[in-house]
Amino acid sequence: MVLGAVLPGLVFLMLQRTWAQYGPPPQPSIWAVPGAVVSKGSDVSIFCRIPPGVITVRLARFVPSTVWYDGTPQGAQEVFEFILKNITHSNAGVYYCDYFRGGESSRSSDNLELVVTGVYREKPFLTADSGPQGISERM
Ligand SMILES: *[C@@H]1O[C@H](CO)[C@@H](O)[C@H](O)[C@H]1NC(C)=O
């Protein structure tokens, strides 16, 4: 069986070519739409640019605390979108993305600082007005 002996060699060559084509995992890039400064209650999309063949793409926040979201790209998708809806101040912080391909983890992207603007709603704070009382005491 000549074929049986030749096929494993061909498969090996093809794998080598695949590695040569892709090289080491390129650094992903990250950006936010409409931007990295968003008002409370709005939605923001964080995009990560990744190479083909990625199994898992991860958006991670490491400041002020660690939170991460994993995504599964479809097919040869090269831009992955993470949508954060109705954001609050608890979504603010420093994010980056990275990905896994062929059992290897990529370098991290640059950092993206998400800033959330808007007044933090608190219960109305009532104070007693002691001004007139102070004046009457003096008289
Ligand atoms: C957004 O979040 C706030 C606070 O958690 C909530 O009161 C409000 O109903 C949410 N709005 C939407 C559209 O989900």
The ligand as an SDF file (V2000), in Angstrom:
LIG
                    3D

 14 14  0  0  0  0  0  0  0  0999 V2000
  -30.7020   49.4630   33.6730 C   0  0  0  0  0  0  0  0  0  0  0  0
  -30.2080   49.2210   34.9780 O   0  0  0  0  0  0  0  0  0  0  0  0
  -30.8950   49.9080   35.9950 C   0  0  0  0  0  0  0  0  0  0  0  0
  -30.1770   49.6740   37.3160 C   0  0  0  0  0  0  0  0  0  0  0  0
  -29.8070   48.3410   37.4680 O   0  0  0  0  0  0  0  0  0  0  0  0
  -32.3640   49.4420   36.0140 C   0  0  0  0  0  0  0  0  0  0  0  0
  -33.0710   50.1230   37.0170 O   0  0  0  0  0  0  0  0  0  0  0  0
  -32.9780   49.7070   34.6350 C   0  0  0  0  0  0  0  0  0  0  0  0
  -34.2980   49.1840   34.6120 O   0  0  0  0  0  0  0  0  0  0  0  0
  -32.1470   49.0460   33.5530 C   0  0  0  0  0  0  0  0  0  0  0  0
  -32.6820   49.4550   32.2550 N   0  0  0  0  0  0  0  0  0  0  0  0
  -32.8370   48.5960   31.2540 C   0  0  0  0  0  0  0  0  0  0  0  0
  -33.3560   49.1740   29.9960 C   0  0  0  0  0  0  0  0  0  0  0  0
  -32.5960   47.4230   31.3740 O   0  0  0  0  0  0  0  0  0  0  0  0
  1  2  1  0
  1 10  1  0
  2  3  1  0
  3  4  1  0
  3  6  1  0
  4  5  1  0
  6  7  1  0
  6  8  1  0
  8  9  1  0
  8 10  1  0
 10 11  1  0
 11 12  1  0
 12 13  1  0
 12 14  2  0
M  END
$$$$
